[in-house]
Amino acid sequence: MRLKEWVFAGIFFEIIFAFLSKVAVFGFPATIDAIVAFIMVSVTYTMFRMLYPANYVNAIN
């Protein structure tokens, strides 16, 4: 797996946990920024995958 994919996964986990923390502490109305961040990262990841498709090569020939 590519390093950039691990970075996107880490960002997704961070946003999800921030969302859950805000819901637990402040309630759902305070989570707008986490929802917007999740949407922005989702769109960015989708565009990244369209621009740079995964080309896996079989190492064993």
Secondary structure, DSSP 8 states (H G I E B T S, - for coil): --HHHHHHHHHHHHHHHHHHHHHHHT-GGGGHHHHHHHHHHHHHHHHHHHHS------S--
